[in-house]
């Protein structure tokens, strides 16, 4: 058996569920729209991102049900969005102007009914939705400036949204306090979803990120310190995603401070358009730490580390307890700020050097436990049992491949090696040779 030495790279990885995003807004009415054409034109030139924040405004239906024409337009919109090759962060709103009281429905039952009406649409689109932000209330959909501001209101809306999505997508609320009020949990214990069925599907979104000590009201400093809320997010967002936008050039978003807090908060995604003063500040900074990122500008460094950044640390071909079998163990590390939240499909492929024989093996293991962030040095192994006694005595190239089960896309690794058709070449095996034994 022959293995390789694996080296970390600083290359960009356009993987699902992570990175910078751009915002796109859609006002839903009864008017017929060719969404297939409109979406293609709107996204023309947006090739640098794999996430898209889609804000869908329902204020035309604030007085009652969404009409059949409105539901039809919604279906057409989501089908068109499903063709652009991006995962969606979706936020339903009634307000874009910070004047929510003008546009919010008069009763919470109207909102709950709108959620019910969207059930079929959301189920159909679930495969390309990464997260649903908010509970459809508040200024800009950020859950502030709303009359539906009690824990009881939030619980009703969160339970309904979880019900109509059947837990197929992640949900997100605006603050840690709201998360605790909705779930009834004060802390994130090891088996925290057991206490509240939908707690394990509700993450956070923060559009005041690093804006000041309280992240512009994201943290209730009269009750908990910033340090305590960061520690809370570090525990919670091992399991559910977190993202948003940075605002207001200040001490907290100076590059070195920002790297520490984004890693602690397990941030998966950020707005590439806001706040430009902060983003430009990062671009002027040079990363001076050790390793492959040394000399890189701060903005690019942030892009590389948002979400997960998986890489192979080592590969072992070991003897199996059964004669004629080999254990293949691929040890991996997560150098990103956040975990990968859906365990990827892992496959091992053996291919003879002529390229006319292929053998496939499922690999077992849990990469979700690699939380990244402040624990980016931890490793987890994927394992496959290869019955080499059933193979011809020729040299086989061994390839490793990961796939995101939601999008069906290959997950790129942060190693210097480029992937081949079958994945990443991790070594060779020759059955029957003394070297294999």
N, C-alpha and C positions, 0 to 999 in steps of 0.2 A: 504494500500500500504506500501511496505517495501523497503527502499533504503539502499545504502551502503556508507561508507566513502572511498574515493579513494586516494591512495598514489602513489607518483611518484617513479619509480624505476630507477636504473642505468644499466639495462640489455641491451644487444646488440639487435638491431632490424634490421634484414636484409630485409628492405623494398625496393620497386622499386624506382629508380630515385635518389639515394643518396648513399654516402659511399665512401670507397676507391676503386680504380680500378687497374687492371694490363693492360699492353699494349701487344697487339698481332699484328704482321705484316704479310701481305699477298701481294706477288708480282703476279699480274695478267698477264698471257701470254696466248698464244694459246695452250700450253701444257695441255693435259688432266690430271686432278687431282681428286683423290677420296676425295673430301672435307669432306664428311660425316665422313669418317674414320680419316682423317688428323686432323680435328677440335676436334673430341673426344679425340684423343691422345694428342693434344696440350694443351687442357684444363684440362687434367687429374691431379687431386690434387688441382685445384683451386676451393676450396669450401668456402673460407672465404669472397668472394666478390660477389656482385650481379650486379655490373657494369663492363663493359669491354670496353677499348678503342681499337678499331680496325682501324689500318692504312692500307689503300688499295692503293698500288702503281701502277700507270697507265703509267709509263714511256715507256713501250713497245709500246704504241700507241701515243707517243708524236708527230708523224709526220702525223697522219691522224685519220681515224675512228677506233673505237674499233671493232674488227672483230666479226663475229657471234660466233666463238669459245670463244672469250674473254667474250662476253655477257653471253654465256652459263656457263662459269666458274664462273662468278659473281653471276648468279642466284643460282648455286649449293653451292657457298660459303655462301651466305646469308641464304639459306634454312638450311644449316648445322649449322650456327650460331644460327638460331632460335630454335634449339633443345637443346641448352646447358643451358637454364633456366636463362639467364642473359639479362639485357637490354644493348644496345650497344650505345657507343659514337663513331661515325664513322668519320674518317678523310681521305678524298681522297687526295693523294699527287702524285707528280712526282719525289720527291727527299727525300732520307733518310740520305744523307751525308753532308748536309749543303752546297751543290754545285748545287743549283737549276738552275743556268744559263746553266748548261750542259744538263739538262733534261727537262726543261720546254718547252712546245710547242711554236713554232715560232710565232703563231698568237693566239689572244684571241678567235677567232672563233672556233679553234680546241677544246679549253676547253669548250666553250658554247655548241658545238655539243656533246662532251662527256657527259655533263650534260643531254642533251636531250635524248641521248641513254640510260641513266640510269633511265629514268622516270619509266618504268614498274617495274624494279627491286626494286627501292626505295618505290614504292607504295605497292608492295607485302610485303616488310620487315618493313613497317612503324610501325606496332604494337609492334615491339621489338626494335625500334630505339628511344633512348631518345633525342639525339641531333646530328646534323651534324656540326662538327667543321671546320671552315675555308671556303675559297672560292676556294679551290683546287690549290692554288698558294703559292709560297715562299719556302724558306728553311724549310724542315721538315713539310711543309704545314702550316707554321706559318705566312704567309702573309708578310714576309720580304725577302729581297734579290731577288725581282722579278721586271721585267720590267713593270708589270701590277700594278702600284702603284698609279695611279691617282684616284680621287674620281669617275670619269666617269667609269673607269674600274671596280672598286668595285661595283658600282651601277648596271652595266650590269650583273655582275656575281651573285650578291645577288638576283636581280630580277629573273634571270633565275632559280636559285636554288629554290627560293620560288615557282616559277611557276611549276617546275617539281615535287616538293614534295607536291604541292597543300596545303601548310600550315599544313600538317599532322604531321610534326615533328619540333622541335625547331632547329634553325640554330644558329651558333655562330661565332663571329669575334674576332680578337685578341686583340684589344684595344678599349677603350672608344672613342678615336678620330675617329677611323674607323667607329664605330657605328653611331656617329654624322654625319660624312660625307655621309654615305650611306642613312641614313633616312632623312637628312636635318633638323634634330631637334637638338636644342642646349640644351634643358632641357627635362626632363621627366615630363610632365604635367599629370593631372589626366586622361584625355582621349587621351593620346598621340597616340595610334594606329590609331585614326581617321585621323590624319594628314598624316600618311604614312601607307598604308594597311599592310605591312609586318613588321613594327616596333615592333609589339607585339609578333612576333615570333623569333626575333633575340636577342640572349643573348651574353655572352662573354666567352672566355676561356683564361686563363692566365698561361703560362708556365714559367713565371718569378716571380711568386707570392712570395711576402715578401723578394725578393732578395736584394733590397736596396731601397733607397727613391723613385726611379722611377719604381720599380719592373722591373729592367733591361730594360728600354726603353718602358715599357707598357704605362707610362704616359709622356706626353710632358711637362716637368716642366717649359719650357720657356713660356708656355701658361696657364697652370693650376697647382696649387699646389697638392701635394699628398692628402692633406685633402679634397680639392675640388673634386678630382677624386673618393675618397672613398665615399663621400657624393653622388656623381652622381650614383655610383654603388648601394648604398643603396636604392635609388629611383627606378632605372631601374630594379634591380634584385628582386624587389617585384613581378615582372611580368614574368621574363624570367630567365633561369638558368645561373649559373656562376660556373666555376671550373677550375682545371688545376693541376699544380705541384709547390711545394715550392722548392726554390733553395738557395744555398750559405748561410751557417751558419753566421748569423749576428744579430745585435740588433733587426731588424724588425721581425725576426721569433723566438725570445725568446718567451717562452710559453705564458706569460701574454699578451705581445704585439700582438702575433699571434691570440689569442682568440678574442681580441677586433676587430682586422681588419677582420678576417674571418666572424665574426658576422655582421659587418657593410657591408661587400661585399656580404653577403648572399651566401656563398660558399656551394654548394651541393656535390661536389665530388673532390677528390684529388688522385694523383698517389701514390700508396703504395710502389713504388720502388725508388722514387727520391724526394728530395735529402736525401740520407741515413744519412748524418751528421745531418741534421735538424731533421729528424724523430727520430734518436737515442737520440738527445738532449731532445726531448719531452718525450721519454720513461724514462728518468732519473729524470724528474720533478714529484713532487707529488702535486696534486690539493688540496689546503688548504681552499677552499671556503666552504660555508655552504651547507647543503642538502645531497642528497644521493650519490653525486659523491666525497665527501670528502675522501681523501686517495687514490684515483685512480691515476694511472700514466697519464701523459699528452697526450701521443699518443692515449691511449684508450679513454680518455676524448674527444679528437678531433673526433675520429671515431663515438662516440655516438652522437655528435652534428652536423656532416655534414648533410646538407639538413634539412628535417623536422623531428620533433620528437613529435608526437601528443599524448596527454594524456587526459583522462577524469578528470575534476576538480570536477564536481558535477552533480547529476541527480535529476530532479524535476518531480514529478507526480502531476500535478495540475488539478483543475476542468476546464472543457471546458465550453464554453458558451452554448453548446447544452447539455441538460440533457442526462445522460447515456454515455457521452464521457469523455475521460481523455486526457489531453495534456502531452506528455512525452517529456521533454526537456533535452538534453545531452549537457552540457557546456564543451567545450574543449579548450585546450591551446597548443601552439606550442613552445616547449623548444629548438628546433633546431636552426641552423644558418639561415635557408632559408625556404621559403614557400613550400607547396606542390603545384605544378604548374597545375595539373589537378584535378578538384574537384572530390573526390571519390564518389562512389555509397555507400549510407548509408542505412542500413536496420535494422528495429526493428523486433524481433521475440518473440512471446509468445508461450511457450511450457508448457503443463500441466506436472505435476510431474511424471506421468506415462510414459511420452515420446511418446505418441501415437497421440497427437493433436498438430498441429503447425498452427500459424497464423502469416502472414508476413505483414509488413507495411513499405512503403517507407518513409524515413526521408528527410526533406527539410532543406536547409541551405548551406552556402558557407564557406568551410574551407580554401579556397585559400586566404582569406583575413587575415588569421593568418600568418603574415610575419616572425615571429620568430626573431632571431638576437637580436637587441637592444630593441625589443618590445615583448619579450617572455612572458611577464605577461598578455598580452591581451587575451581575451576569445571570442569565437563565439559559438553559440548554434545551434544544430540540433533539429528539432521538428517533432513529429508524432502525429496524432490524432487517438486515439484508441477507437473504439466503444465497450465499455465493456458490454453494455446492450444486445449485440448479443451473448455473451459468456456464457458458463455454469458457475454456481456458484462454481467453484473450484479454487484452487491456481495455478496461472500461473507464471512460471519463465520468466523474461524478459531479452532478450539478445540484445546486440548491436554489429553491424558488419560493417566494412568498406572494400570496394574493390577498387583496382586500375583499372579503366576502360580500360587502355591500355594493361595491362598484364593479367588481370583477377585474380590477386593474392590478397589474404587478406592483408590488412594493419595492422601490429601489433602495439599495443599501448604501451606507456611507463608507464604503471601502474604495480603495484606489482602483480596484478591478472593475471593468465595465461588464454588464451582464451580456450573456450570449442568448441564443434562442431558447435554450432550456433553463436559463437562470445563470447563477454564478458558479463558475468552475471552482470546486473546492478540493479536488484531488483526483487520484486515479486508483483503481482496484484491479488486480489481476488474480482471479480465482486459480487455486492450485499451486501458485508460486509459494516458495518458502517465505518470501517477504510479506505475504498476506497472512502469515500465521506466526 
